[in-house]
Amino acid sequence: GALGHLAVSFDGGAVALLLALVAALWAYRRFRQRQRRLLTLVESIAADYRRDVLVTDDAEGWIHADFLLRTAAGIFILDVRDVRGALFGGEHLDEWTVMNGHERRTFANPLESLYDRVAAVRAIVGDDVPVEARVVLLSRARFATAAPPRTILLKDVATLAPPASETGELHAEAWRALCARTQPTPRTLRRRG
């Protein structure tokens, strides 16, 4: 009677818990695959890079950067966004929207903070070294309209600069100066997505 009913409820609860655990592990595995793909692309163009760092900014203190890259084309700053769905965004919009089926999510326009990062890095490396920045959308996103400026998909990272083998000692002195003005971002301050 009651004991049999309890066993069935437990089995149903255990199955639901197991399914939730499998779904979470699968989602985490997919996230890690996207991260590994990004690192592979970064390493294909960067002679050196720093990940999850704070860059000193004389005006504001510290500015977080997901990636800083030393490439043959100059210093690149990457702001990585792991969003799923169709992106509606523009340079002059305060918020960008991601639609995924019936789900709707908004986040602050990342371009404004991207410009702040460029200014902070440029203040360190000077005007003789090109400094560029991009918002990188990982592979689950697509543009619903024209891509906002300085916003690319994961697959386009490799097109930002020539292969890392062509970098040589280009920008090495500026890179050392930049690295001296960074520190690892504490895990509690890192943004994912």
SERO-4910 file (N, C-alpha, C, O; in steps of 0.05 Angstrom, whole numbers):
BEGIN
 pado doro    nc1    nc2    nc3   cac1   cac2   cac3    cc1    cc2    cc3    oc1    oc2    oc3
  Gly    A     16    -23      0      0      0      0     17     25      0     27     33    -21
  Ala    A     20     37     24     33     63     26     62     61     19     74     79      7
  Leu    A     75     39     27    103     36     22    108     32     -8    128     43    -19
  Gly    A     91     18    -22     93     15    -51     90     41    -66    104     47    -85
  His    A     71     57    -56     67     84    -68     91    102    -64     99    117    -82
  Leu    A    103    100    -41    127    115    -35    150    107    -53    165    124    -63
  Ala    A    153     82    -58    175     72    -76    171     82   -104    190     90   -117
  Val    A    146     83   -114    140     92   -141    146    122   -142    158    132   -162
  Ser    A    139    138   -122    144    166   -122    174    172   -121    184    189   -135
  Phe    A    188    156   -106    217    159   -104    230    153   -131    247    168   -141
  Asp    A    221    132   -144    231    125   -170    226    147   -190    244    154   -206
  Gly    A    202    159   -190    196    181   -209    213    205   -203    222    218   -221
  Gly    A    217    211   -177    234    233   -169    263    229   -176    277    247   -185
  Ala    A    272    204   -173    299    197   -179    304    199   -209    325    208   -218
  Val    A    284    190   -225    287    192   -254    288    221   -263    304    229   -280
  Ala    A    271    238   -251    271    267   -258    297    279   -250    308    296   -265
  Leu    A    308    272   -227    334    283   -218    356    273   -237    373    289   -244
  Leu    A    355    248   -244    375    238   -263    374    252   -290    395    258   -301
  Leu    A    350    256   -300    347    270   -326    357    299   -324    370    309   -342
  Ala    A    351    312   -302    361    339   -298    391    340   -297    404    358   -308
  Leu    A    403    320   -283    432    319   -281    445    314   -309    465    326   -316
  Val    A    433    295   -324    443    290   -351    441    315   -369    460    321   -383
  Ala    A    419    329   -367    416    354   -383    436    375   -375    448    389   -392
  Ala    A    441    378   -349    461    397   -340    489    390   -349    504    407   -358
  Leu    A    496    364   -347    522    355   -356    525    359   -386    547    367   -395
  Trp    A    505    354   -402    506    357   -431    510    387   -437    526    394   -454
  Ala    A    495    405   -424    497    433   -429    525    443   -421    537    459   -436
  Tyr    A    536    433   -399    563    441   -391    584    431   -411    602    446   -418
  Arg    A    580    407   -421    599    396   -441    598    413   -467    619    418   -478
  Arg    A    575    421   -476    572    437   -500    585    465   -495    599    475   -513
  Phe    A    582    476   -471    594    502   -464    625    499   -466    638    516   -477
  Arg    A    635    478   -454    664    473   -455    674    469   -484    696    478   -490
  Gln    A    658    456   -501    666    453   -529    668    480   -543    687    485   -558
  Arg    A    649    498   -537    650    525   -549    674    540   -539    687    555   -554
  Gln    A    680    537   -513    704    550   -502    730    540   -514    747    556   -521
  Arg    A    732    513   -518    755    502   -531    758    511   -560    780    517   -569
  Arg    A    736    513   -574    736    523   -602    746    552   -602    763    559   -620
  Leu    A    737    568   -584    746    596   -582    776    597   -577    791    612   -590
  Leu    A    786    581   -558    815    581   -552    831    572   -576    852    583   -581
  Thr    A    821    552   -591    836    543   -615    838    566   -635    859    570   -647
  Leu    A    816    580   -639    816    603   -658    834    625   -648    849    637   -664
  Val    A    833    631   -622    851    652   -611    880    645   -615    896    661   -624
  Glu    A    887    620   -609    914    611   -612    924    610   -641    948    611   -646
  Ser    A    905    608   -660    913    609   -688    922    636   -697    937    638   -717
  Ile    A    913    657   -684    921    685   -693    938    700   -673    950    720   -680
  Ala    A    939    691   -648    953    706   -627    980    694   -620    982    670   -615
  Ala    A   1001    711   -621   1027    702   -613   1027    699   -582   1042    683   -572
  Asp    A   1010    714   -569   1007    712   -540    980    722   -533    968    738   -548
  Tyr    A    969    713   -511    943    724   -502    940    722   -472    954    706   -459
  Arg    A    922    738   -462    914    737   -434    884    734   -433    870    745   -449
  Arg    A    875    718   -414    846    712   -411    837    720   -384    850    715   -364
  Asp    A    813    732   -383    800    740   -358    820    757   -341    829    748   -320
  Val    A    825    781   -350    843    799   -336    830    825   -331    811    833   -344
  Leu    A    840    839   -311    833    867   -305    856    884   -316    879    879   -310
  Val    A    849    904   -331    868    923   -342    865    949   -327    843    959   -323
  Thr    A    888    959   -317    887    984   -302    877   1007   -320    885   1009   -343
  Asp    A    860   1023   -309    849   1046   -324    853   1070   -305    840   1071   -284
  Asp    A    869   1089   -313    875   1112   -295    850   1127   -286    850   1138   -264
  Ala    A    830   1127   -303    806   1142   -296    787   1126   -277    775   1138   -259
  Glu    A    784   1100   -282    763   1085   -268    773   1063   -250    758   1052   -235
  Gly    A    799   1058   -250    809   1037   -234    817   1013   -251    840   1011   -260
  Trp    A    798    994   -255    804    970   -270    781    964   -289    757    969   -282
  Ile    A    787    953   -312    767    945   -332    772    916   -339    795    908   -345
  His    A    751    900   -338    754    871   -344    756    867   -375    742    880   -390
  Ala    A    773    848   -382    774    839   -410    773    809   -411    788    795   -396
  Asp    A    755    798   -427    754    768   -430    780    758   -442    791    739   -433
  Phe    A    789    772   -464    814    764   -477    829    789   -487    816    808   -496
  Leu    A    855    789   -484    873    807   -496    892    791   -514    902    771   -505
  Leu    A    895    799   -539    911    783   -558    933    801   -570    929    824   -576
  Arg    A    957    790   -573    978    803   -588    979    789   -615    986    765   -617
  Thr    A    973    803   -636    971    792   -663    988    808   -682    998    830   -675
  Ala    A    991    798   -706   1006    813   -727    991    839   -735   1003    857   -745
  Ala    A    964    839   -730    949    863   -737    947    883   -714    935    904   -716
  Gly    A    959    877   -691    959    894   -668    948    880   -643    948    855   -642
  Ile    A    939    895   -624    927    884   -599    897    883   -604    884    902   -613
  Phe    A    886    859   -597    856    855   -599    845    850   -571    857    837   -555
  Ile    A    822    861   -567    807    857   -542    781    842   -551    767    851   -568
  Leu    A    776    819   -538    752    804   -544    733    804   -520    742    798   -498
  Asp    A    708    811   -525    687    810   -505    669    786   -514    655    789   -534
  Val    A    669    764   -499    656    740   -508    628    738   -495    625    742   -471
  Arg    A    608    733   -512    581    729   -503    571    702   -512    571    695   -535
  Asp    A    561    686   -493    550    660   -498    520    662   -496    508    656   -476
  Val    A    508    670   -518    479    673   -519    468    654   -540    482    646   -559
  Arg    A    443    646   -537    430    627   -555    406    641   -568    388    651   -554
  Gly    A    405    640   -595    382    651   -609    389    673   -628    413    677   -635
  Ala    A    369    687   -636    372    709   -656    377    735   -641    362    742   -622
  Leu    A    398    749   -649    406    773   -636    396    797   -651    399    800   -675
  Phe    A    383    815   -636    374    841   -646    390    862   -631    386    866   -607
  Gly    A    409    875   -645    425    895   -632    435    916   -651    434    912   -676
  Gly    A    443    938   -641    453    959   -657    471    977   -641    470    978   -617
  Glu    A    488    992   -655    508   1009   -642    495   1029   -623    507   1034   -602
  His    A    472   1040   -630    461   1061   -613    437   1052   -596    424   1069   -584
  Leu    A    433   1026   -594    412   1016   -576    423   1012   -548    446   1003   -545
  Asp    A    407   1019   -528    416   1016   -500    418    986   -493    436    978   -478
  Glu    A    399    971   -503    398    942   -496    396    926   -522    385    935   -542
  Trp    A    408    902   -521    406    883   -543    388    861   -534    387    855   -510
  Thr    A    373    849   -552    354    828   -546    362    803   -560    370    803   -583
  Val    A    359    780   -546    363    754   -558    337    739   -555    325    736   -534
  Met    A    327    729   -578    303    714   -579    310    685   -585    324    679   -605
  Asn    A    300    667   -569    304    638   -573    278    624   -568    270    618   -546
  Gly    A    264    620   -590    237    609   -588    219    629   -574    216    651   -583
  His    A    207    621   -552    190    639   -537    205    654   -515    194    672   -502
  Glu    A    230    648   -512    247    661   -492    257    688   -503    265    689   -526
  Arg    A    257    708   -486    268    734   -494    286    744   -471    278    744   -448
  Arg    A    310    752   -478    329    761   -458    342    787   -469    348    789   -493
  Thr    A    346    806   -451    360    830   -459    386    833   -442    388    823   -420
  Phe    A    405    847   -454    429    854   -439    439    881   -449    433    889   -471
  Ala    A    454    895   -432    464    921   -439    482    920   -465    497    901   -468
  Asn    A    479    940   -482    495    942   -506    525    939   -498    535    956   -483
  Pro    A    539    919   -508    567    915   -500    586    933   -514    610    934   -506
  Leu    A    578    948   -534    596    965   -549    607    988   -533    631    995   -536
  Glu    A    591    999   -516    600   1022   -500    624   1014   -482    644   1028   -481
  Ser    A    621    992   -468    643    983   -451    667    974   -468    690    975   -459
  Leu    A    661    964   -492    683    956   -510    700    981   -517    725    979   -518
  Tyr    A    687   1003   -523    702   1028   -529    719   1037   -505    741   1047   -508
  Asp    A    708   1033   -480    724   1039   -456    748   1022   -454    770   1031   -446
  Arg    A    746    996   -461    768    978   -460    790    986   -480    814    986   -473
  Val    A    781    994   -504    800   1003   -524    816   1027   -514    840   1029   -517
  Ala    A    801   1046   -502    814   1071   -492    834   1064   -470    856   1076   -469
  Ala    A    828   1046   -452    846   1038   -430    871   1025   -441    893   1031   -432
  Val    A    868   1007   -460    891    993   -472    908   1012   -488    932   1012   -487
  Arg    A    895   1029   -503    909   1049   -520    926   1068   -502    948   1077   -509
  Ala    A    915   1075   -479    929   1093   -460    955   1079   -451    975   1093   -444
  Ile    A    956   1053   -450    980   1038   -441    999   1034   -464   1023   1039   -461
  Val    A    989   1025   -487   1007   1017   -509   1014   1040   -528   1033   1038   -544
  Gly    A   1000   1062   -527   1006   1085   -544    991   1084   -570    977   1065   -576
  Asp    A    995   1105   -586    980   1107   -611    994   1093   -635    982   1091   -656
  Asp    A   1019   1084   -631   1033   1071   -653   1025   1042   -657   1032   1030   -678
  Val    A   1011   1030   -638   1003   1002   -640    973   1001   -644    958   1013   -629
  Pro    A    964    988   -666    935    986   -670    922    971   -647    931    950   -639
  Val    A    899    982   -638    883    968   -617    855    966   -628    842    986   -634
  Glu    A    845    941   -629    818    936   -639    803    919   -619    816    906   -601
  Ala    A    777    919   -621    761    903   -602    737    892   -617    727    904   -636
  Arg    A    728    869   -608    705    856   -620    688    842   -598    699    832   -578
  Val    A    662    843   -601    644    826   -586    642    800   -602    635    801   -625
  Val    A    648    778   -589    647    752   -602    623    736   -591    621    731   -567
  Leu    A    605    729   -609    582    712   -602    589    683   -607    596    676   -629
  Leu    A    587    667   -587    593    639   -590    573    626   -608    553    638   -616
  Ser    A    577    601   -615    564    588   -638    534    584   -636    521    576   -655
  Arg    A    521    590   -613    492    586   -611    477    611   -620    452    610   -620
  Ala    A    491    632   -627    477    657   -634    478    662   -664    495    651   -678
  Arg    A    460    678   -673    459    687   -701    448    715   -701    433    723   -683
  Phe    A    455    730   -722    445    757   -725    417    757   -738    414    745   -759
  Ala    A    398    769   -725    371    770   -737    370    792   -758    354    791   -777
  Thr    A    386    812   -755    388    834   -774    418    837   -781    434    819   -775
  Ala    A    426    859   -792    454    863   -798    470    863   -772    461    872   -751
  Ala    A    494    852   -773    511    850   -750    518    878   -740    526    895   -756
  Pro    A    515    883   -714    524    909   -703    554    912   -708    568    893   -711
  Pro    A    564    937   -710    592    941   -714    609    928   -693    600    926   -670
  Arg    A    632    918   -700    651    906   -682    640    881   -667    649    874   -646
  Thr    A    620    868   -680    608    844   -669    611    822   -689    603    825   -712
  Ile    A    622    799   -681    627    777   -699    617    751   -686    613    749   -662
  Leu    A    615    731   -703    609    704   -694    635    689   -688    656    697   -698
  Leu    A    633    668   -673    656    653   -665    674    645   -689    698    648   -689
  Lys    A    661    636   -711    676    626   -734    693    648   -747    711    642   -762
  Asp    A    686    673   -742    701    696   -754    725    705   -739    740    722   -748
  Val    A    730    693   -716    754    701   -700    779    698   -716    797    714   -715
  Ala    A    781    676   -730    806    670   -746    811    690   -768    833    692   -778
  Thr    A    791    706   -775    795    726   -796    805    753   -786    810    771   -802
  Leu    A    807    756   -760    815    782   -748    844    789   -754    850    813   -756
  Ala    A    861    769   -757    890    775   -760    903    752   -775    892    730   -777
  Pro    A    927    758   -786    942    736   -799    949    714   -779    946    719   -755
  Pro    A    958    691   -788    965    670   -770    986    679   -749   1002    696   -755
  Ala    A    985    666   -726   1003    673   -704   1032    672   -712   1049    687   -703
  Ser    A   1039    653   -730   1066    650   -739   1078    674   -753   1102    677   -756
  Glu    A   1060    692   -762   1069    717   -776   1073    740   -757   1081    762   -766
  Thr    A   1068    737   -732   1069    759   -713   1098    765   -705   1105    789   -703
  Gly    A   1115    745   -701   1142    750   -694   1144    768   -669   1130    763   -649
  Glu    A   1161    788   -670   1164    806   -648   1148    831   -650   1151    850   -635
  Leu    A   1129    832   -670   1112    855   -673   1097    862   -647   1086    844   -635
  His    A   1098    886   -640   1083    896   -617   1092    884   -590   1078    886   -570
  Ala    A   1115    871   -589   1124    857   -565   1128    876   -542   1121    870   -519
  Glu    A   1140    899   -547   1146    918   -525   1120    929   -514   1116    931   -490
  Ala    A   1101    936   -532   1075    946   -523   1060    924   -507   1047    930   -487
  Trp    A   1063    900   -517   1049    877   -503   1060    874   -475   1045    869   -456
  Arg    A   1087    876   -472   1099    873   -445   1088    895   -426   1083    890   -403
  Ala    A   1086    919   -437   1076    942   -421   1047    937   -413   1039    942   -390
  Leu    A   1031    926   -431   1003    920   -425   1001    898   -404    986    901   -385
  Cys    A   1016    877   -408   1014    855   -389   1023    864   -360   1012    853   -341
  Ala    A   1042    882   -359   1050    893   -333   1028    908   -319   1029    912   -295
  Arg    A   1008    917   -334    986    933   -323    960    917   -321    939    928   -320
  Thr    A    963    890   -320    939    873   -317    943    855   -293    965    852   -282
  Gln    A    921    844   -284    920    824   -263    897    806   -268    877    814   -281
  Pro    A    899    781   -259    876    762   -263    850    773   -251    850    784   -229
  Thr    A    829    769   -266    802    777   -255    794    757   -234    795    733   -239
  Pro    A    786    765   -210    777    746   -190    753    731   -201    736    742   -215
  Arg    A    751    705   -196    730    688   -206    702    700   -201    684    696   -217
  Thr    A    698    713   -179    672    723   -172    663    746   -190    640    753   -192
  Leu    A    683    759   -204    676    782   -221    674    774   -251    666    790   -267
  Arg    A    681    749   -258    680    741   -285    651    738   -295    634    728   -281
  Arg    A    647    747   -320    620    745   -332    620    723   -353    639    721   -369
  Arg    A    600    707   -353    597    686   -373    570    689   -386    550    685   -373
  Gly    A    571    698   -411    546    700   -426    533    727   -425    512    731   -437
***
